[in-house]
Amino acid sequence: MGFGSYDESEQQHQTQDDEDDVDAVKVHEHDHQGSVEFESDLSTDELVSQLGSMKDDADDE
């Protein structure tokens, strides 16, 4: 073989070995059951207004 050429069977074998080394992503590894609750003295309109103000501040930066 000349410089830069390769055996296709070796290339396929290398690809298969690389795939074996890759760890699968475990999407349910950290699943949790439960709920989140919070209480606020502010109304929904006041919270939405605060969110709008925070977004405006972020856009100014």
Secondary structure as UniProt FT lines:
FT   TURN            3..4
FT   HELIX           8..21
FT   TURN            27..30
FT   HELIX           44..60
//
